[in-house]
Amino acid sequence: MKSFEERLDRLEELSGILQKGDIPLEEAVSLFEEGIKLSKGLEKELTKIEHRIEILINKPEKIEDTPEFGLFPELNDKDE
């Protein structure tokens, strides 16, 4: 599997080719399809990375500490 950076470079390359507009329609559609697949894969990977970062940021320092859930503030008030 190619690295994130390699796939992003390919997506940028496809974008540049499509923006020129001097390719046959069938080739443009094929490149567009490849770009959409790359884009969705990259977005999925970024979402996973964002979740990992959120977990690391909110990781409790002590066992008795509880993480803060920025997306679900109502979970922080469960003891009150």
N, C-alpha and C positions, 0 to 999 in steps of 0.2 A: 504494500500500500504506500502511496506517495505521501510525503509529509504535508502538513497543513500549508506550509509556505509554498511548496511546489504546486499544490492544487490552487492556491490563491493566485499565484503567478499565471497559471494556465487560464484561470477565469479572467484575469486582466488582459491576457493575450487575446482571448476570444472576444472580449468586449471591444478591443481596439480593431480587430478584423471586421466585426459587425458594424462598427461606427463608420468605417470607410465606405461601406455600402457598394463596393464594386465587385461583388461576388454573385454567382448565380443563386437564385431563390432557394433551390433545393439544398445547396451547400450552407446557405445562411440559416435555414431551418434546422439542419443537422447540428451546426455549431451552437445555435440557440438552445437546442435540446441538451447538448452536452453542458452548456453553461448553467442551465437550470438545475441539472443533476448535481453539478459541482456546488452551486450556491446552496442548495438544500442540505447537502452533506456538510458543508462548512458551517452553516447555521446550526445544525444539530450538534456538531462538535463544540462550537462556541457556547451553546446552552449548557452542555455538560461541564465545560470548564468553569462557567459562571457559577454553577451549583457547587462545584468543588471549592471554589474560592469563598463562596458564602459560608460553607461549612467550616473552612479553616478560620475565617474571620470570627465566627461566632462560637468557635470551639471553647468549651469551658477550661479554665486554667486549673481548677481543682475538681476533684470528683464530685463534691457536693454542689458546685456551681452549675447553673443551668444556662444553656445558650439563649440568646435573645433571637426571637424569630421576627425579623423585620417585616416579612410578608403577612404574618399572622399575629398581630399584637395582642389579640385576645388570649393567646396561649401563654403570654407572659403574666397575665393577671389571674391565673388559675388558683393561686394560693390566697388571694385577697378576698 
